[in-house]
């Protein structure tokens, strides 16, 4: 690169890198460009590593501005050789997700959207909501735009099709059917001796509905209704008629967007000087079943680059991939990407760039969704920034609280003490940065000592990773805040983080939060309609929820262990086996000697010992469970 003086250190560094690149092999592979701190700045794929990497070392005027800036920061280049270019593409995608380099196009929304799973691998299949697809013999449907929409669909299907609701994989016999049977929502195969063919007919109807093959489903139901009428089974015919009407009402709400009844995803990209946004429409059997918009971080105005990056990062072996994907613009590795997706899904996948007709209209629609998504995102970011600025002003903070961490302690009389840490970035929760700390040093309830241990461990880790928050908030009053001050002083932290304590004021039967800051005696009380109050309360409540949810898991695990701990002949392996077999502690308590003897590794005599031991315990909850609702908030 010629934009550095010939004898400058940077010019010498570039010459060294260029010489290194000329020694790279001509194999396919992946290259990682790193900064002087070792941070990965860019990950790329190449059919020929030597040719691709040496292309970065040419006159600055012949390169894109983004590439010029990138190369000015690169001090080391690492290459990883692969057998094929396809392997290189997969490795590149994996490394981008892992390192999230600043100079790659990266999807900011990497969460898994919910799916419906039909457990065809079981004798009596059931429906459930999941977020990851596995190659386990089950059928998956979706994705759905939100957990709310998938639960609505699940509730509708449960009303219309009486599949079993119990969660255990192996169906266990019961003494009497559950409430779902009484409400005609389940055929109770656990007890009633349901004909498997009758049950499979219902499974086929559910599959037709979820596949969008509603014409086939409606015709089948009408044929069944007619057959029931001929047999003078009028009650059964009336039930089928009601089912048909319910499905028809649901179908009226569906939006038909293509007449060829195909399954396809449609990608739209919107890119302007303010940022980039992607939108994906999910079309099944010609019906729009959902959509999602995805923020994109980018240092480029190149739409093909964004399109390619989206496909590489979004689709994988845990994603439902339709036979056809429509995209707004072509890119170099399109045919290679088709091969990779076909390997993932087991069927041919076509990636098309429509130029006219209905398919182009769908891509245009997706682009409009992306544009609207960008507008909404920028509006939200502007509102969040205003709240952060108001928070800084309200408490006289030294930094804009772009990163806020909140700590909460959860325990029951000192039992199972845990500390929770939640992190918000730019006003939004960052769940990948949530942490749980098991308190190690205390056996007695002491909130201040617990807070001290958790804060010191967390801040020490943050110092080592240079990831200190702008604002650290503790759930509590002056006492908890003073603990935070002590930890900050001991660690010799002078700048970040600012400290804040939040406690409830229960005077006059009210719960108006009070805020405490170091060096001020009196609390700060914000107006009830303050956006800052809503913002900080949301963070505190999230820390509280996160601590309680984890604490409940510890209690449930301990309850099971304590129930079976003293049974002769029952060790860790058998305890786990019993839980796997019965599915819950409650079912172990309710099990008969015969039920217990049916569990793997349990003979009749040991089953009797377990039964007698469980009956000797109190019928009610353990002392730990009885106090499940207590929690020290301050």
MOCOR-V599121 format. One record per residue. N is the residue number from 1. RES is the residue in one small letter. PSI is psi in whole degrees, -180 to 180 (none if undefined). OMEGA is omega in whole degrees, -180 to 180 (none if undefined). Layout:
N:RES:PSI:OMEGA + N:RES:PSI:OMEGA
//
This chain:
1:x:138:-171 + 2:x:11:-179 + 3:x:11:174 + 4:x:146:176 + 5:x:145:-173 + 6:x:-38:-175 + 7:x:13:-178 + 8:x:155:177 + 9:x:-36:-179 + 10:x:-40:178 + 11:x:-41:178 + 12:x:-39:179 + 13:x:-42:179 + 14:x:-38:179 + 15:x:-39:178 + 16:x:-43:179 + 17:x:-40:180 + 18:x:-41:178 + 19:x:-39:178 + 20:x:-44:-178 + 21:x:-36:180 + 22:x:-17:177 + 23:x:0:179 + 24:x:153:179 + 25:x:164:179 + 26:x:17:180 + 27:x:163:170 + 28:x:155:-180 + 29:x:-166:-177 + 30:x:143:176 + 31:x:142:179 + 32:x:124:177 + 33:x:129:-174 + 34:x:155:176 + 35:x:179:180 + 36:x:-23:178 + 37:x:0:-179 + 38:x:1:-179 + 39:x:137:178 + 40:x:119:-179 + 41:x:-32:-176 + 42:x:140:174 + 43:x:129:180 + 44:x:162:179 + 45:x:149:-180 + 46:x:145:171 + 47:x:-34:179 + 48:x:104:-174 + 49:x:-47:-178 + 50:x:-49:-178 + 51:x:-41:-177 + 52:x:-47:-174 + 53:x:-38:179 + 54:x:-20:179 + 55:x:-16:178 + 56:x:-15:-175 + 57:x:72:176 + 58:x:180:-176 + 59:x:138:-177 + 60:x:-31:-179 + 61:x:-17:-179 + 62:x:2:-178 + 63:x:158:176 + 64:x:149:-180 + 65:x:-38:180 + 66:x:-41:-178 + 67:x:-37:178 + 68:x:-45:180 + 69:x:-42:179 + 70:x:-50:-175 + 71:x:-24:177 + 72:x:-16:-178 + 73:x:-10:-176 + 74:x:131:177 + 75:x:-9:180 + 76:x:146:178 + 77:x:125:179 + 78:x:139:178 + 79:x:148:176 + 80:x:117:-178 + 81:x:138:175 + 82:x:165:-178 + 83:x:-41:-177 + 84:x:165:177 + 85:x:-30:178 + 86:x:-43:176 + 87:x:-38:179 + 88:x:-41:180 + 89:x:-43:180 + 90:x:-41:180 + 91:x:-40:178 + 92:x:-47:180 + 93:x:-43:-180 + 94:x:-42:-178 + 95:x:-34:177 + 96:x:-43:179 + 97:x:-35:-178 + 98:x:-48:-172 + 99:x:-22:-178 + 100:x:61:-175 + 101:x:148:-177 + 102:x:-27:-173 + 103:x:8:170 + 104:x:154:169 + 105:x:124:-175 + 106:x:135:174 + 107:x:129:-180 + 108:x:-18:-179 + 109:x:97:-177 + 110:x:21:-180 + 111:x:155:178 + 112:x:125:-180 + 113:x:152:-172 + 114:x:150:177 + 115:x:161:169 + 116:x:133:-179 + 117:x:127:175 + 118:x:115:-170 + 119:x:76:-180 + 120:x:-13:179 + 121:x:-3:-180 + 122:x:157:-179 + 123:x:-41:177 + 124:x:90:-174 + 125:x:155:178 + 126:x:160:178 + 127:x:142:176 + 128:x:161:177 + 129:x:132:177 + 130:x:168:178 + 131:x:-4:178 + 132:x:139:179 + 133:x:136:179 + 134:x:158:175 + 135:x:77:-173 + 136:x:14:180 + 137:x:-6:179 + 138:x:163:175 + 139:x:137:-178 + 140:x:143:-179 + 141:x:144:-179 + 142:x:-153:1 + 143:x:161:177 + 144:x:152:-172 + 145:x:-22:-179 + 146:x:162:176 + 147:x:-30:178 + 148:x:-45:-178 + 149:x:-38:-180 + 150:x:-34:177 + 151:x:-37:175 + 152:x:-45:178 + 153:x:-42:-179 + 154:x:-43:179 + 155:x:-41:178 + 156:x:-48:-179 + 157:x:-36:180 + 158:x:-31:177 + 159:x:-35:-172 + 160:x:-39:-175 + 161:x:114:-172 + 162:x:60:173 + 163:x:158:-180 + 164:x:150:-177 + 165:x:-16:-176 + 166:x:148:-168 + 167:x:-20:-175 + 168:x:144:-178 + 169:x:-45:178 + 170:x:124:-176 + 171:x:121:-178 + 172:x:139:178 + 173:x:146:179 + 174:x:159:177 + 175:x:-29:178 + 176:x:153:-178 + 177:x:159:-179 + 178:x:179:-176 + 179:x:-30:-180 + 180:x:-35:177 + 181:x:-42:180 + 182:x:-29:-179 + 183:x:8:180 + 184:x:31:178 + 185:x:-3:-179 + 186:x:144:178 + 187:x:-5:179 + 188:x:60:176 + 189:x:-14:178 + 190:x:-17:-172 + 191:x:-35:-165 + 192:x:4:178 + 193:x:49:-177 + 194:x:137:176 + 195:x:127:-176 + 196:x:-35:180 + 197:x:-40:177 + 198:x:-42:180 + 199:x:-41:-180 + 200:x:-31:176 + 201:x:-40:178 + 202:x:-41:178 + 203:x:-42:179 + 204:x:-38:179 + 205:x:-42:177 + 206:x:-43:-180 + 207:x:-44:178 + 208:x:-43:-180 + 209:x:-47:-177 + 210:x:-25:176 + 211:x:-8:-179 + 212:x:9:-180 + 213:x:63:-172 + 214:x:-29:177 + 215:x:-46:178 + 216:x:-43:-179 + 217:x:-47:-177 + 218:x:-39:179 + 219:x:-40:179 + 220:x:-44:-180 + 221:x:-40:179 + 222:x:-37:176 + 223:x:-41:179 + 224:x:-40:180 + 225:x:-42:179 + 226:x:-41:180 + 227:x:-41:178 + 228:x:-38:179 + 229:x:-42:179 + 230:x:-34:179 + 231:x:3:-178 + 232:x:27:173 + 233:x:72:-169 + 234:x:-29:179 + 235:x:-43:178 + 236:x:-38:178 + 237:x:-39:180 + 238:x:-37:178 + 239:x:-41:179 + 240:x:-40:177 + 241:x:-45:179 + 242:x:-37:178 + 243:x:-43:179 + 244:x:-44:-179 + 245:x:-41:179 + 246:x:-42:-180 + 247:x:-41:179 + 248:x:-40:178 + 249:x:-37:178 + 250:x:-41:-179 + 251:x:-28:179 + 252:x:-27:-178 + 253:x:-12:-177 + 254:x:148:-177 + 255:x:116:176 + 256:x:122:-176 + 257:x:-10:176 + 258:x:149:-173 + 259:x:-2:-177 + 260:x:1:176 + 261:x:36:-178 + 262:x:160:171 + 263:x:125:179 + 264:x:156:167 + 265:x:146:-179 + 266:x:121:-178 + 267:x:133:173 + 268:x:142:179 + 269:x:132:171 + 270:x:129:-175 + 271:x:125:173 + 272:x:-171:-174 + 273:x:-16:-178 + 274:x:-20:-179 + 275:x:-171:-178 + 276:x:147:180 + 277:x:141:175 + 278:x:150:174 + 279:x:141:-179 + 280:x:125:176 + 281:x:134:179 + 282:x:113:-178 + 283:x:123:179 + 284:x:125:-177 + 285:x:36:178 + 286:x:-1:-177 + 287:x:133:176 + 288:x:108:-177 + 289:x:-11:-180 + 290:x:173:178 + 291:x:165:174 + 292:x:147:173 + 293:x:142:-173 + 294:x:119:174 + 295:x:145:-179 + 296:x:127:172 + 297:x:130:-176 + 298:x:149:175 + 299:x:38:-173 + 300:x:156:172 + 301:x:27:-174 + 302:x:105:-179 + 303:x:-40:176 + 304:x:-38:179 + 305:x:-41:179 + 306:x:-42:179 + 307:x:-48:-180 + 308:x:-45:-179 + 309:x:-39:180 + 310:x:-49:-178 + 311:x:-41:-179 + 312:x:-39:-174 + 313:x:-28:-176 + 314:x:-47:-174 + 315:x:139:179 + 316:x:-171:-176 + 317:x:-2:176 + 318:x:20:-179 + 319:x:142:173 + 320:x:121:-177 + 321:x:116:-180 + 322:x:170:-179 + 323:x:-16:-175 + 324:x:135:176 + 325:x:124:178 + 326:x:134:-179 + 327:x:158:-175 + 328:x:-21:-176 + 329:x:153:-177 + 330:x:162:175 + 331:x:164:-168 + 332:x:-42:-172 + 333:x:29:-174 + 334:x:-47:-178 + 335:x:-37:177 + 336:x:-40:179 + 337:x:-37:177 + 338:x:-41:179 + 339:x:-42:-179 + 340:x:-45:-180 + 341:x:-37:177 + 342:x:-37:177 + 343:x:-38:180 + 344:x:-45:-167 + 345:x:-16:178 + 346:x:6:175 + 347:x:165:-178 + 348:x:138:178 + 349:x:127:178 + 350:x:129:173 + 351:x:113:-172 + 352:x:147:174 + 353:x:90:-175 + 354:x:144:-179 + 355:x:-17:-178 + 356:x:171:172 + 357:x:-162:-174 + 358:x:-35:-179 + 359:x:-38:176 + 360:x:-37:177 + 361:x:-37:178 + 362:x:-42:178 + 363:x:-39:177 + 364:x:-41:178 + 365:x:-43:179 + 366:x:-39:177 + 367:x:-38:177 + 368:x:-38:175 + 369:x:-39:178 + 370:x:-41:179 + 371:x:-43:179 + 372:x:-38:178 + 373:x:-39:178 + 374:x:-42:178 + 375:x:-46:-180 + 376:x:-39:180 + 377:x:-45:-180 + 378:x:-36:177 + 379:x:-44:179 + 380:x:-43:180 + 381:x:-37:178 + 382:x:-43:179 + 383:x:-41:178 + 384:x:-40:179 + 385:x:-41:179 + 386:x:-40:179 + 387:x:-40:179 + 388:x:-41:179 + 389:x:-38:178 + 390:x:-36:176 + 391:x:-43:178 + 392:x:-42:-179 + 393:x:-41:-175 + 394:x:-35:-176 + 395:x:6:179 + 396:x:42:-177 + 397:x:154:180 + 398:x:-16:-179 + 399:x:151:171 + 400:x:125:-173 + 401:x:65:178 + 402:x:-35:175 + 403:x:118:180 + 404:x:130:174 + 405:x:140:179 + 406:x:137:-178 + 407:x:143:177 + 408:x:146:179 + 409:x:133:179 + 410:x:129:176 + 411:x:162:175 + 412:x:101:-178 + 413:x:38:178 + 414:x:-3:-179 + 415:x:136:-179 + 416:x:51:-179 + 417:x:130:177 + 418:x:150:173 + 419:x:138:179 + 420:x:145:175 + 421:x:122:172 + 422:x:148:-177 + 423:x:133:173 + 424:x:132:176 + 425:x:124:-180 + 426:x:41:174 + 427:x:0:-178 + 428:x:145:178 + 429:x:138:176 + 430:x:89:-170 + 431:x:-23:177 + 432:x:-17:-180 + 433:x:5:175 + 434:x:145:180 + 435:x:149:172 + 436:x:133:178 + 437:x:120:174 + 438:x:123:-179 + 439:x:125:-172 + 440:x:-27:-165 + 441:x:-1:-173 + 442:x:142:174 + 443:x:-2:180 + 444:x:152:-178 + 445:x:115:177 + 446:x:95:-174 + 447:x:-40:-177 + 448:x:-44:180 + 449:x:-38:178 + 450:x:-44:179 + 451:x:-40:179 + 452:x:-48:-178 + 453:x:-47:-176 + 454:x:-44:-180 + 455:x:-42:-177 + 456:x:-41:179 + 457:x:-42:-177 + 458:x:-48:-177 + 459:x:-34:177 + 460:x:-43:177 + 461:x:-42:-180 + 462:x:-38:177 + 463:x:-42:-177 + 464:x:-30:-179 + 465:x:4:-179 + 466:x:44:-178 + 467:x:43:179 + 468:x:140:179 + 469:x:162:173 + 470:x:-37:-179 + 471:x:131:175 + 472:x:121:-178 + 473:x:136:176 + 474:x:143:179 + 475:x:96:-178 + 476:x:179:-177 + 477:x:-143:-175 + 478:x:-39:-177 + 479:x:-50:180 + 480:x:-38:179 + 481:x:-41:179 + 482:x:-33:175 + 483:x:-44:180 + 484:x:-40:178 + 485:x:-44:-180 + 486:x:-45:-180 + 487:x:-42:-180 + 488:x:-41:179 + 489:x:-42:-179 + 490:x:-34:180 + 491:x:0:177 + 492:x:43:176 + 493:x:120:-176 + 494:x:-35:-177 + 495:x:-90:178 + 496:x:152:-5 + 497:x:158:164 + 498:x:153:-176 + 499:x:146:-178 + 500:x:135:174 + 501:x:139:-179 + 502:x:119:-179 + 503:x:152:178 + 504:x:140:176 + 505:x:110:-176 + 506:x:14:176 + 507:x:144:178 + 508:x:33:177 + 509:x:28:178 + 510:x:162:179 + 511:x:46:177 + 512:x:119:-177 + 513:x:145:172 + 514:x:142:180 + 515:x:137:180 + 516:x:138:176 + 517:x:152:-179 + 518:x:142:176 + 519:x:1:179 + 520:x:128:-176 + 521:x:-49:-175 + 522:x:148:180 + 523:x:162:174 + 524:x:127:179 + 525:x:118:-178 + 526:x:153:176 + 527:x:150:-176 + 528:x:-27:-179 + 529:x:16:-177 + 530:x:128:175 + 531:x:-32:178 + 532:x:-41:178 + 533:x:-45:178 + 534:x:-42:-178 + 535:x:-50:-178 + 536:x:-34:177 + 537:x:-39:178 + 538:x:-43:-180 + 539:x:-46:-180 + 540:x:-43:180 + 541:x:-35:178 + 542:x:-40:177 + 543:x:-40:179 + 544:x:-46:-180 + 545:x:-43:-177 + 546:x:-42:179 + 547:x:-45:-178 + 548:x:-43:-178 + 549:x:-42:179 + 550:x:-38:-179 + 551:x:-38:178 + 552:x:-36:177 + 553:x:-42:179 + 554:x:-40:180 + 555:x:-44:-179 + 556:x:-43:179 + 557:x:-43:-179 + 558:x:-36:-179 + 559:x:-42:179 + 560:x:-45:-178 + 561:x:-41:-179 + 562:x:-30:179 + 563:x:-38:-173 + 564:x:1:-174 + 565:x:-41:-171 + 566:x:11:-180 + 567:x:120:178 + 568:x:132:178 + 569:x:-2:180 + 570:x:105:178 + 571:x:-167:-176 + 572:x:-43:-177 + 573:x:-43:-180 + 574:x:-34:177 + 575:x:-46:179 + 576:x:-39:179 + 577:x:-39:178 + 578:x:-43:-180 + 579:x:-41:178 + 580:x:-41:-177 + 581:x:-45:-175 + 582:x:-23:176 + 583:x:-20:-180 + 584:x:161:177 + 585:x:-38:-179 + 586:x:-41:-179 + 587:x:-32:176 + 588:x:-42:179 + 589:x:-36:-176 + 590:x:-11:-172 + 591:x:144:174 + 592:x:174:178 + 593:x:-41:179 + 594:x:-43:178 + 595:x:-45:-178 + 596:x:-40:-179 + 597:x:-19:179 + 598:x:-10:-180 + 599:x:147:180 + 600:x:132:176 + 601:x:5:-179 + 602:x:116:177 + 603:x:168:-175 + 604:x:-40:-178 + 605:x:-41:178 + 606:x:-34:177 + 607:x:-40:179 + 608:x:-39:178 + 609:x:-45:180 + 610:x:-44:-178 + 611:x:-46:-179 + 612:x:-39:-179 + 613:x:-45:-180 + 614:x:-41:-179 + 615:x:-24:180 + 616:x:-18:178 + 617:x:165:178 + 618:x:143:180 + 619:x:-29:-178 + 620:x:-173:-179 + 621:x:158:176 + 622:x:168:-179 + 623:x:-38:179 + 624:x:-45:-178 + 625:x:-34:-177 + 626:x:-27:-178 + 627:x:24:-174 + 628:x:-25:-178 + 629:x:-12:-176 + 630:x:144:-179 + 631:x:129:178 + 632:x:112:-174 + 633:x:-25:-175 + 634:x:none:none
//
